[in-house]
Amino acid sequence: MSAPLLYLDSLQLDVFQSVDLPIFVKDIKSQYLWANNFFIAKSAGYHSVNEIYHKQDYDFSWHEYANELRTHDKQLFDLQESISVRERILRHEGTYVDIITKKCPLYDKDKKIIGLIGFSIELLTSSNLRVLSQREYTVTAMMANGLTDKKIAKKLNISPRTVETHIINAKQKLNVRTRSELIVKISQGKY
């Protein structure tokens, strides 16, 4: 049995206003159409839905993760079914937050996908988490998977020296001295 279709015009969005987790609606171009108070104030740092209307993830404090977020949106639109994904954002006040987001397609009356509705839940983390930038995390995760600095540089289209700089910064932020210790922290999810 397939899941029932969600129609944009049948959503009663006002019931989500006081929910203590971010809820948002995007159109097919990944532009925000609506969000609840939690998303607007706590995640984005704004006061009203008008301030986020038609903005994209590139326009918010989490812009460094925008490509990943858009890829997840596209995946939903391509599959035409709900997805659950682990994502990371940077809230407006500077806190990195790892989240699990459930994204569900929204349809018009002709059963054509016109957007999505998303619900995010913050993952509980220890105090030493949320310190690496997205690029530092990507580089160290690739290193943990056995790639050399040169291979990482080639894949990310950056210089090997830049790769080394990201690794040095990650080691300093996580208070480790060796690459091995860094790999252990990354594999334990302590980043």
Secondary structure, 3 states (H helix, E strand, C coil): CCCCCEEHHHCCHHHHCCCCCCEEEEECCCCEEEECHHHHHHHHCCCCHHHCCCCCHHHCCCHHHHHHHHHHHHHHHHHCCCEEEEEEEECCCCCEEEEEEEEEEEECCCCCEEEEEEEEEECCCCCCCCCCCHHHHHHHHHHHCCCCHHHHHHHHCCCHHHHHHHHHHHHHHCCCCCHHHHHHHHHCCCC
